[in-house]
Amino acid sequence: MLTILSIFFGAAFTLATAYALGAVLLRKTPAPPEIALGLGAVAESFLVFLCLLLNVGQWAVYLGIGLAAAAAALLRFRRVALRDPVKTPLGKGWIAAGTIFGAYGVWYFVNALAPETTPDGVTYHLGLPYEYVRLGGFPDHIAFFGMLPQGMEMLYTVAFTFGRHAAAKLVEFGFFVATLPLIFRIGRRLGAPDRAGLVAAIFYFCAPVVGLTGASSYNDAAGVFFMLAAFYLLLVWRDTRRDNMRENQDNRYLVPAGLLAGFCYAIKLPGLMVAAAAVLFVLAQRNCKAGAVVAGVVVAASAGLAMAPWLIRNAVLTGNPLAPLMNGLFPNPYFHVAMERELASGLGSLGAVKPWQIPWELAFGDRLSGTYGPLLLTIPLGLPALRKPAGRLCWAAAAIMALAWFANTGARFLMPSVAFAALALGMALPAPAAWAAILLQSVLCWPQLVATWETRYGFRLHEFPVEAALRIEPEEQYCRRRFDEYTVAKMIERATPPDSRTLALLPVANAYLDRDVSVHWQSAEGERLLDSLRLASVYSSSPAYDWKASWPIESLRALRFRLPAGYQGECDISEVQLYSAGYRIFPSPEWSVSAWPNRWEGPLALDGNIATRWRTWEPVRAGMYFEIDLDHAQRLSQAVLISHTPAYQAPLEFYGQGIDGQWHLLSNSPTALPRPPQDLRLEATRALRRAGFRYLLAPTGTGGNTPIGNILLGHEPEWGLERVGEAGRYYLFHVK
């Protein structure tokens, strides 16, 4: 019972704090409660961000913020009514609406109350808040998900502090439910009957992919809420400008609208489209051309204010305000361009789905990670709405919001677009067709009915876990039977000390793991260490070469190795060896290295470990180079590069900088001599140990990085490892 109470308290406290803050901010501005909730959430998220930045993210601080907000709201609360024009009310139709919303709402609520088991939820949506709760602030390490905007995760952190996983899920569920009245309010502002709003609300609320995101810690449903909240305020601003030309009164809505639009970016990167669309909406208003530019600047500045904490934090920590993406535009030592390109290629792919199959897959097929039900196929019936300005506005918004889907073809990335398209559909359908559409969507999307014809385990809610929700079935038992990552997480906790670092070659359930675990692909450091493990295992038979050139001995201050032509492969240098008349000149700590690209990884070619290397991490472009600046002039006659690049028959030029500071060509025809195979296993684990990792988690079997795990298993002594944990086909090794 105490667990359930703590869950409800954590969720209710977080949402109540948001509402109180919103009530204070909007105390003199007419606005409905959903807008107060949304605007207050923006403020609460920012306050939590500051707490974590200052390392004071403790329950007492959050409690103080909530109590102060409540006190301010009670003392200064002044309810100002804002009525939305009603064209055609539903009347008794609200009975049907309440029945449908109630049935689906109970289903979603029970799933939200159960422990989190969704893949993204257990890895980072709740993994990050759990880490922040443990540390009381942001961690020192830099990883992919930690650099994404985390507007909702800030709210999850407060809820998690008091009620753990389910409390955070209920926060998302709260915004999901609050979306329904917003849809009706927007429909009324657009001059549509409530029947049109009901069609849109049923379409959206009953869609299987939407239900899963709204009942979990996926933040997509919250993103739609904040998008619609911003759109609603812009409609109010438009209407008050049209009805009342008093500038000060009208412009009160621009700042909160901009903050809500900018917060969409703070929730998820594609939310940038919402901020851009908000500015375009303001600039396109014909009845206020004189002030449109000023209004657009106000909205843009307000949106930028909501986005700024994450942009500034990323810029300070990595040098890239858009980290973990756009690393080609903002090179940095924390993320590789190769990772970004590989991720974009996978997320933007349709897989085996043909373009003409997309509508069916999004409606029923689930090969695009989620479905919307039968009404998705009827969206073209909403095209007649284009005859009216309101319909054109909805279709334009739907088109703009759909652009993000081309970067990530998962069905949930169409949720913002579907919300607007559903409104257009509701406007176009006559009453009999509208009620038929409502019946069709509400019946065919019911989970048990979906399960009768969709036998695959799709991206939707599959069960009604009332026992897990009420904790009759213990959280541990429920999680163990739902996903293997939970068992792996508990194995890591048992086998490692609290201050240890683990490199994982597979995703881990950070939301249930009280340890510092880095997943290999989520940072440049992890990718480099995986590369070392591969060189010592699956790539051990790949040919390596001594790529060398000789010249008459002379005094040189620096050496540069330049690639004069581009090609599709990469270039790598495992080690650089310099010689003077046959004698090895060993690297000095005073030497410095520069390179293009990835100059930060240049020292790996001088660390004496062949299992580590400098790589371009992208196809070679003409002019890429690796340069060594010696601490003083050295008499050199030969340089040897240990590399795999000669397999591409790539040209290479050796340049030297004389004591006069001038560069000149030493050789443009180096020879490449195959090296005998070398056992790099101990060298690879030495790289792990040097990076601060004392444990390695690896999978076995097939797929992913299992070839490495298969090679490690049973040969731990040759690697300098010790097997200390096992969970099914996953093994934990201690680096000796």
C-alpha positions, 0 to 999 in steps of 0.5 A: 500500500505504501508503494502505491501511495508513494507512486500517486504522491510522486505523480500528483505532486509533480503535476500539481507543482506544474499547475501551481507554477502555471497559475502564478505565471498566468494569474492575469491572463485568461487561459484554461487549466490545461494551459496552466499545467503546460506552462507550469511544466515548462517552468518546473522542468527548468527549475529541476534543470538548475537544481541538477546543474547545481548538484542540489537535486534532492527530494527536500529541494523539490518539495520546497519548490512545490510548496512554494509554488502552491503557496504563491498560487493560493495567495495570488491565484486569480481565475480569469475565465476564457470561453471558447466559442461552441458552434455545435455542441455534442449534446448526448454524444458526450455519453458515448464519448465518456464511455469510450474515453473511460474504457480506454482510459482505465486500460491505459491507467493500469498499464501506466501504474505498472512497472516500466518495461518499454525498451527506451523507458528502461534504458534512458527515459527513466534510466537518466532520472534514476541516475540524477536521483542517485547523484543529485545532479548531472553525471560527469561522463558524456553519452548520447542520451545524456546530451539529448534535450530532456525536458520531460525527463526533468519532470520524471526526475521529480516524480521518480524521487518520490514514487520511482518508475510508475510515478514518472509514467503517470506524469506522462499519462497525465499530459496524455489525458490532458490532450483530449480537452485541448483537441476540443478547444482547438476544434472550437477555435477553428469553428468546427462542431464538437463532433469534429473534435470528438472524431479527432480525439477518438482517432488519436486516443484509441490509436494503439501506438499512441496508447503505448506512448501515453501509458509509458515513459515515452515522451511522444504523447507529452510532445503532442500535448505541448504542441497543441497547447502552443497552437491553441494559444496562437489561435487565441492570439489570432482571435483576440487580434481579430476581435480587439486591436489592443496590442498589449492584450493580444501579445500576452499570449505570444510569450507562453505560446513561444515557451510551449513551442520551444519546450517541444524541442526540449522534449524531443529534437523534432520538436524544433519543427513546432517552434518553426511552425509557430513563428510561421503562423504568426508571420502569416497572419494577414490582419496584423502585417505591421506587427507580424515581424515583431510578434514573430520575434517574440515567439522565436525568442520565447521558444529559444528561451525554452530551448536554451538550457539544453543548447548551452549545456551541450555547447559548454560540455562538448563544443556542439550545441546540437550534440549528440547530432550534427558532429560533422558541423561541430566536430568534438571528441565525444561523438563520431560522425560514423555513429551519427550516419549509421544511426540516421541510416537505420532510423530513416530506413523503411526496411522491407516495407515498400512505399505503397505499403506504408499506409497499411503498415501504419494502420494495421501492419506494425512493420513501422513500429506501431499502428494507428488503426482504421481511421488512418486509411480514411485520412484522404477523406479529410481533403475537402476540409481544404476548402475552408481556412481552418481545414487548410491550416490543419493540413498545413500543420499536419504536413509540416509535422510529418517532415520529422518522420522521414528522419525516423520512420517509427510510427510514433514520430507521426503522432503530431501530424496525425493529431492535425490530420484527424482534426481535418478529417473530423471537419470534413465528415458529415454527421453519420460518417463521423459517428461511423468513424468513431465507432470503427476506431473505438471498436477495432483498436480495442487491445483484445480485438487487435490481438485476434488478428495481429499475432506478432508482438507489435509496438502496442499494449498487450496486457491488462497488468492489474496485479503488477499495477497494484503490486500484488505481483512484485515488481521484480517478478513482473520485470523478470518475466517481461524483459531479460535486461532486468535480470542482467541489471541485477546480475551487474549489481550483485557482481560489481562494487558501487563505484565500478565502471562497466563497458556494455556491448549491449543495451542495459536497463539503466532504470533498474541499475545502480551502477555506472554502465556505458553502452559501447555505441553511445560515446566515442570512447565506447566505440574506440574500446569496442574497436580494440576488442574487435581488432583482438577478436573478430578482426584478428585475421585482417591484414595489417601492414608496415607502411613505411618510407625512407629518405636521406637523414635530416633534421625535422621539427614535424612530420605529416602523413597526408592522403592526397586522394579520397576513397570509400574506405577509412584510414587508420594508424595503429602506431607510428614508429620513427627511426634515425639511421636504423635506431628507433626514436621513441615518443616523448611526452612533449610531442603533440599530435594534430589530425584531420579528422578526429585530432583528439584521437591522434595520441592513440597512434603513439601510445605503444598499444597496437590495439588502439588506433587513430581512425578517420571514422568516415570515408577518406577525403582528399587532404586528410592528414596525421601530423606529429609535432616534435618537441625539438628538431630530430634527425630522422631517416624513416617512418613506419605506420602500422595500418590496415589502410594499404589494403585499399591501395590508397596513396600516401604522402610523407612530409617533413618540416625542416628547421627553417619551418618550411614543409617539403615532400619526403616520399610519395611512394611508401612501401606496404609490407604485410605484418605477421598476425599478432595476439592483441587480446591483452592489449585490448583489455589494457585499453579497457583498464586504462580508460577506467573500466573494470568490467565488461558485459558481453552477449553470446549467441547470434546477432550484434556483438555476440561474436566477441562474447563467443570468443571471450567465453572460455578464453578469459585467461588469454584476455586477462579477464575473469568471468564473474557473472552470468544471466542467460546468454549474457556474461560479465567479465572482470578486467584484471 
